[in-house]
Amino acid sequence: MVMLALATVGFAVNFWAWALLSPLGPRFKDLLSLSAGEQALLVAVPVIVGSLGRIPVGALTDRYGGRVMFPLVSAATIVPVLFIGVLGQSSLAALLVGGFFLGIGGTVFAVGVPFVSAWFPPGRRGLAIGVFGMGMGGTAISALTTVKLVRAGGPATPFLITAAVLAVYAVVAWVVLRDAPGRTAPAESTLARLRAAVRLPITWQACLLYAVAFGGYVAFSVYLPVYLESAYGLEQADASDRMAGFVVLAVAMRPVGGWLSDRLGPIPVLAGVFTIVAVCASVEAFTPPLMMLGTAAFLIMAAALGAGSGATFALVAAAAPADKVGSVTGLVGAAGGLGGFVPPLVMGEVYSRFGSYGLGLALLAMVSALTLLLTVTVVRATAQRRQAVPAR
């Protein structure tokens, strides 16, 4: 349990850093006279870098273990955090450079899943990975504190505090973390393991599922303040607080999704998740009154997306070979982050053209419905084959 707790804290701290730009998006829009598209690009850049970076980081975790990779990723994230805090807020170009390297913090997810999975037996991995997944609540820490800290202490304050916390965690992780007993480094090269992971059907199927489930969560966690300000006229601090509520509920539901998957199987859980997301996105596409229907739709969607994220990796833990969990996690995690990269750009473009976010939310409903169909057909068949023919 100590290893699970430390891994979860590491996830939260790095995601806190990863999400620092999102709450400040409206501030930078006013300060630098950014267009809606430029603002969307600013908050999306760390997402895509953190997503693609999970592919090599997951493979490196298979080889070197979480005991090395957790402190390494945390220490590397300190550099862009300090750059943005001290030097990088004067221009869009500087913010994009800082945001690019800030994406390093987002790769920590690919470290934690194989690390945690190795510490627990198969029947408890869904819940354990779901608990670890609560570390994505680091984005809520950012949402709740970043704007307030800027107002209280100046534009560098949240970045300096986050850098200090990252440094403390990197030292503690280096001293305390241990890989699971019996862990052996794979004999194959990193490239060979990635090629083998790519050939597994469950890899690409889980990529699609996670692109919608976690991608939807990431998209709303970075773009919801902008959406609420534009669509409902909320003030910056109020919009950030509401986004934090969305994040907290999604985070709380992630271990529930893993727990339900341990008991019911991940396929029924995922089918329910994508049904709920399709319905809620359809409702929100009409921009209903924020109180109560709009709020209810967003919160129910948050719960479903959180549970879906936990269920997806319960599926990965059950269906992927043990020595390739890190590689598969890296690819699937990248897909989830990329799923979060595209919607903010689409939403920004839709709003620029039509003055409404309705079409973007309708597209989310359609994608969720198609993902539901994929889950109950192709993914179900893959999971059944895996159960019928255990991996050697």
RAJO-V686166 format. One record per backbone hydrogen bond with DSSP energy under -0.5 kcal/mol. NH is the residue of the N-H (numbers start at 1). CO is the residue of the C=O. Records with the same first field share a line. If there is no record, write none. Layout:
BEGIN
NH->CO + CO
END
This chain:
BEGIN
5->1
6->2
7->3
8->4
9->5
10->6
11->7
12->8
13->9
14->10
15->11
16->12
17->13
18->14
19->15
20->17
23->19
24->21
25->22
28->24
29->25
30->26
31->27
32->28
33->29
34->29
39->35
40->36
41->37
42->38
43->39
44->40
45->41
46->42
48->44
49->45
50->46
51->47
52->48
53->49
54->51
55->52
56->52
57->53
58->54
59->55
60->56
61->57
62->58
63->59
64->60
65->61
68->65
69->65
70->66
72->68
73->69
74->70
75->71
76->72
77->73
78->74 + 75
79->75 + 76
80->76
81->77
82->78
83->79
84->80
85->81
86->82
87->83
88->83
90->87
95->91
96->92
97->93
98->94
99->95
100->96
101->97
102->98
103->99 + 100
104->101
105->102
106->103
107->104
108->105
109->106
110->107
111->108
112->108
113->109
115->111
116->112
117->113
118->114
119->115 + 116
120->116 + 117
124->121
125->121 + 122
126->122
128->124
129->125
130->126
131->127
132->128
133->129
134->130 + 131
135->132
136->133
137->134
138->135
139->136
140->137
141->137
142->138
143->139
144->140
145->141
146->142
149->145
150->146
151->147
152->148
153->149
154->149 + 150
157->154
160->156
161->157
162->158
163->159
164->160
165->161
166->162
167->163
168->164
169->165
170->166
171->167
172->168
173->169
174->170
175->171
176->172
177->173
183->180
186->62
193->189
194->190
195->191
196->192
197->193
198->194
199->195
200->197
203->200
204->200
205->201
206->202
207->203
208->204
209->205
210->206
211->207
212->208
213->209
214->210
215->210
216->212
217->213
218->214
219->215
220->216
221->217
222->218
223->219
224->220
227->223
228->224
229->225
230->226
231->227
232->228
233->229
234->228
239->235
240->236
241->237
242->238
243->239
244->240
245->241
246->242
247->243
248->244
249->245
250->246
251->247
252->248
253->249
254->250 + 251
255->251
256->252
257->253
258->254
259->255
260->256
261->257
262->258
263->259
264->260
265->260 + 261
269->265
270->266
271->267
272->268
273->269
274->270
275->271
276->272
277->273
278->274
279->275
280->276
281->277
282->278
283->279
284->280
285->281
286->283
287->284
292->290
294->289
295->290
296->292
297->293
298->294
299->295
300->296
301->297
302->298
303->299
304->300
305->301
306->302
307->303
308->304
309->305
310->306
311->307
312->308
313->309
314->310
315->311
316->312
317->313
318->314
319->315
320->316
324->321
325->322
328->324
329->325
330->326
331->327
332->328
333->329
334->330
335->331
336->332
337->333
338->334
339->335
340->336
341->337
342->338
343->339
344->340
345->341 + 342
346->342
347->343
348->344
349->345
350->346
351->347
352->348
353->349
354->350
355->351
356->350
361->357
362->358
363->359
364->360
365->361
366->362
367->363
368->364
369->365
370->366
371->367
372->368
373->369
374->370
375->371
376->372
377->373 + 374
379->374
380->375
381->377
382->378
383->379
384->380
385->381
386->382
387->383
388->384
389->385
END
